Each structure stands twice: as C-alpha cells, then as structure tokens.
C-alpha cells in the first residue's frame, strides 16, 4: 500500500492529474466527491450545515445549495467554520476507504485528491490533531500561474455558455477570493515531494505523470517510499 496526497489550488488541474493517475491504475479518492455524498439530505453533515448556515443554503428540493454555501463561507469569512463541520468526517471516511482498499490490494497505490491538504487544521476523528504528514507516504502538488487558474475557474463555471462582461468579472472576483483563502503555491512547494507544473496542455501534464508512475509502482511493491 502506497498513500499519496494530491493537492493544488483552485484551477491548478489536480483533478485532471488525478484522472491521469487513475488511468494508470491508481485508486483515486476525491475529497470533494466524498464531501458531496456526505452532504446529501439525511446525512449527519447535511444536518449540521443546514443548522449552522440556515435555510438560504437549502434548495427547494431539500438538497444543499453548494454554490450558495461556498459564496456565504467565502464572502462572510466563515470558511474555517464550514471546514470544521466537513473535514473531520471526510478525512475519517477517507481512512476507512484506504483500509478497505489495502485489505483487497496490498500493493495498491491510493491517491487522495484534496484541495486543502495543507490548509486543513483537522484530522481523522479520534486523531483530530494528527498532522497531514502521517496520512501520506508522499505529497504531489499541482501548480499553475494565477491567471491560468482564474481562467480555468471561469470556464468551468460557465460550462460552455457565453459569458457577459459583468458575469465574467463576478466569476473572476470569486476565483481571486477563493485563492486568497489558500496557501500560495510558493509556500506549498517546500512541503511537497513532487511538483507538477500545469500551465500547458493535458499532454504535457500526462508526460509528467508518466514519469512519476514507475516510481510509485516500485514503492508500492517494495513497501517503501521513494
């Protein structure tokens, strides 16, 4: 079993990197996907978020309005309050899934994709003060220039629709606000074992993934880190 933390700021392309590793055989656990499942109506996290943030973050069908929740959290300075409600449960679930994978595949390469790997102050339940270092055998950081990150965020939010000037400015402002809540790449780089530069094409990112993959395969088989 080899555990890798994969992180990067908004718009860095970490999800694309995760898909490239998955195509080579890695088990990828997305923190965002796990959180989304745990925020469904009836789940414990859903209840505490609805109580803490109010009816304005609940859609007519009862589902959480994640976009409204994020907007309130960032605009009102309540990001850490939201993280404190979500992160412990998500990290605990990640640990459970890692143990399940290890039981069926002792040589598995497990990649946990998390935007806030370095930023989070929380750990697995029962190990709340455990450092992120103890959760991974190594960490990969995906980086990109700020302008590229912002443009990727805008394009993802637009989802193929044409954007007017005012809406584009709103999205760019949202991106900058979110990036301001994250540790800058230059401060994250010394904490990471590998850095993937992602200012170019997917093919360029793929080449970097292909270069690292044999190292991880060896480590997983040998039961050693790099």
Legacy VTK file of the C-alpha trace (Angstrom):
# vtk DataFile Version 3.0
C-alpha trace
ASCII
DATASET POLYDATA
POINTS 226 float
0.000 0.000 0.000
1.310 3.402 -1.009
-0.622 6.524 0.025
-0.237 9.714 -1.982
-1.749 13.095 -1.232
-2.543 15.055 -4.399
-3.232 18.722 -3.902
-3.300 22.051 -5.692
-5.104 25.340 -5.566
-8.300 26.231 -7.361
-7.890 25.805 -11.120
-4.496 24.121 -10.829
-5.655 20.978 -12.632
-5.296 18.489 -9.782
-8.470 16.671 -10.839
-7.030 16.222 -14.316
-3.834 14.850 -12.780
-5.913 12.509 -10.621
-7.691 11.153 -13.713
-4.343 10.571 -15.418
-3.079 8.592 -12.426
-6.351 6.649 -12.257
-5.927 5.671 -15.917
-2.652 4.023 -14.919
-4.211 2.002 -12.140
-4.239 4.236 -9.081
-7.182 4.190 -6.707
-8.290 7.824 -6.519
-10.373 9.140 -3.631
-11.729 12.625 -4.250
-12.277 14.632 -1.084
-14.850 16.741 -2.894
-16.810 13.697 -4.069
-16.797 12.205 -0.582
-17.953 15.507 0.899
-20.712 15.755 -1.699
-22.020 12.313 -0.748
-21.929 13.181 2.954
-23.855 16.402 2.346
-26.906 14.632 0.955
-30.220 15.085 2.807
-30.415 12.777 5.788
-26.647 12.576 6.256
-25.180 13.967 9.518
-23.096 16.645 7.782
-26.172 17.871 5.905
-27.998 18.423 9.165
-25.229 20.344 10.903
-24.572 22.555 7.861
-28.257 23.380 7.422
-28.485 24.258 11.090
-25.327 26.376 11.079
-25.886 28.255 7.806
-29.674 28.345 7.633
-32.389 27.876 5.031
-30.572 30.062 2.495
-28.245 27.162 1.671
-31.063 24.646 1.153
-32.673 24.269 -2.292
-36.392 23.778 -2.839
-35.847 20.048 -3.334
-34.099 19.820 0.027
-30.561 19.425 -1.315
-27.801 21.715 -0.137
-27.053 24.589 -2.487
-23.280 24.091 -2.530
-22.692 27.204 -4.578
-24.656 29.382 -2.132
-22.878 27.699 0.766
-19.460 28.419 -0.739
-20.428 32.012 -1.535
-21.513 32.660 2.048
-18.492 30.895 3.524
-16.014 32.934 1.488
-17.850 36.250 1.454
-18.616 36.231 5.185
-15.329 34.780 6.388
-16.900 31.510 7.537
-14.651 29.136 5.589
-12.995 27.656 8.664
-16.391 27.192 10.316
-17.516 25.176 7.296
-14.245 23.222 7.189
-14.607 22.301 10.850
-18.002 20.759 10.094
-16.916 18.872 6.969
-13.229 17.954 7.109
-13.152 15.583 10.123
-15.931 13.416 8.688
-14.404 13.402 5.195
-10.927 12.500 6.467
-12.389 9.720 8.599
-14.215 8.326 5.585
-11.033 8.520 3.510
-9.193 6.476 6.133
-11.944 3.860 6.096
-11.783 3.569 2.303
-7.967 3.347 2.345
-8.166 0.448 4.802
-10.732 -1.293 2.619
-8.522 -0.933 -0.455
-5.445 -2.160 1.434
-7.316 -5.273 2.555
-8.092 -6.322 -1.012
-4.956 -4.983 -2.735
-1.844 -4.809 -0.510
0.219 -3.227 -3.308
-2.350 -0.580 -4.157
-1.384 2.989 -4.982
-4.025 5.185 -3.354
-4.238 8.847 -4.278
-6.295 11.170 -2.114
-7.171 14.314 -4.031
-7.676 17.279 -1.723
-7.584 20.987 -2.491
-6.934 21.880 1.162
-4.486 19.164 2.141
-2.034 21.659 3.656
-4.648 24.167 4.792
-6.875 21.900 6.862
-6.443 22.001 10.637
-8.406 18.802 11.123
-7.655 15.096 11.187
-9.431 11.775 11.410
-11.958 11.524 14.220
-10.186 10.332 17.302
-6.945 11.742 15.841
-8.015 15.348 15.481
-4.510 16.762 15.967
-2.794 14.305 13.634
-0.648 16.018 11.020
-1.315 15.565 7.301
2.216 14.141 7.128
1.153 10.968 8.904
-1.643 10.330 6.415
0.552 10.069 3.311
3.771 8.460 2.161
4.351 11.438 -0.118
2.581 14.507 -1.463
2.232 15.781 -5.034
1.458 19.449 -5.631
-0.051 20.631 -8.925
0.685 24.279 -9.686
-0.243 26.821 -12.342
0.029 30.567 -12.818
-2.712 32.571 -11.122
-4.119 33.944 -14.368
-4.487 30.433 -15.752
-6.156 29.237 -12.549
-8.676 32.058 -12.687
-9.478 31.439 -16.350
-9.988 27.722 -15.686
-12.361 28.547 -12.844
-14.308 30.926 -15.084
-14.572 28.389 -17.898
-15.653 25.622 -15.533
-18.351 27.840 -14.016
-19.528 28.915 -17.473
-19.900 25.244 -18.504
-19.739 26.138 -22.186
-22.137 29.084 -22.007
-21.269 32.529 -23.290
-20.391 35.000 -20.540
-21.190 38.678 -20.454
-18.626 41.125 -19.137
-20.365 41.572 -15.780
-20.714 37.827 -15.141
-17.106 37.206 -16.119
-15.953 39.875 -13.676
-18.054 38.285 -10.932
-16.517 34.876 -11.539
-13.002 36.276 -11.667
-13.622 38.020 -8.341
-14.936 34.750 -6.859
-11.815 32.946 -8.018
-9.497 35.553 -6.500
-11.399 35.429 -3.211
-11.072 31.665 -3.040
-7.408 31.713 -3.969
-6.787 34.255 -1.221
-8.040 31.692 1.298
-5.471 29.118 0.130
-1.766 28.905 0.885
0.229 30.299 -2.081
1.989 27.744 -4.270
5.416 29.107 -3.390
4.819 28.249 0.263
3.402 24.814 -0.586
6.268 23.746 -2.837
8.762 23.108 0.002
6.170 20.878 1.692
5.597 18.688 -1.362
7.677 15.740 -2.558
6.868 16.327 -6.229
5.553 19.369 -8.095
3.654 19.069 -11.370
3.728 22.221 -13.491
0.398 22.633 -15.282
0.467 25.821 -17.312
0.320 23.955 -20.614
-1.632 21.182 -22.269
-3.045 17.986 -20.810
-0.471 16.105 -22.865
2.331 17.972 -21.096
0.811 17.094 -17.728
0.424 13.498 -18.846
4.145 13.237 -19.572
4.928 14.311 -16.008
2.507 11.729 -14.613
4.049 9.006 -16.762
7.496 9.890 -15.438
6.409 9.516 -11.818
4.208 6.437 -12.153
7.001 3.791 -12.276
8.487 5.246 -9.072
5.179 4.823 -7.283
4.720 1.298 -8.614
8.136 0.327 -7.276
7.436 1.907 -3.880
4.054 0.177 -3.589
5.548 -3.211 -4.457
8.627 -2.799 -2.277
6.663 -1.408 0.648
8.992 1.575 0.750
8.681 5.243 -0.069
10.700 6.806 -2.847
LINES 1 227
226 0 1 2 3 4 5 6 7 8 9 10 11 12 13 14 15 16 17 18 19 20 21 22 23 24 25 26 27 28 29 30 31 32 33 34 35 36 37 38 39 40 41 42 43 44 45 46 47 48 49 50 51 52 53 54 55 56 57 58 59 60 61 62 63 64 65 66 67 68 69 70 71 72 73 74 75 76 77 78 79 80 81 82 83 84 85 86 87 88 89 90 91 92 93 94 95 96 97 98 99 100 101 102 103 104 105 106 107 108 109 110 111 112 113 114 115 116 117 118 119 120 121 122 123 124 125 126 127 128 129 130 131 132 133 134 135 136 137 138 139 140 141 142 143 144 145 146 147 148 149 150 151 152 153 154 155 156 157 158 159 160 161 162 163 164 165 166 167 168 169 170 171 172 173 174 175 176 177 178 179 180 181 182 183 184 185 186 187 188 189 190 191 192 193 194 195 196 197 198 199 200 201 202 203 204 205 206 207 208 209 210 211 212 213 214 215 216 217 218 219 220 221 222 223 224 225
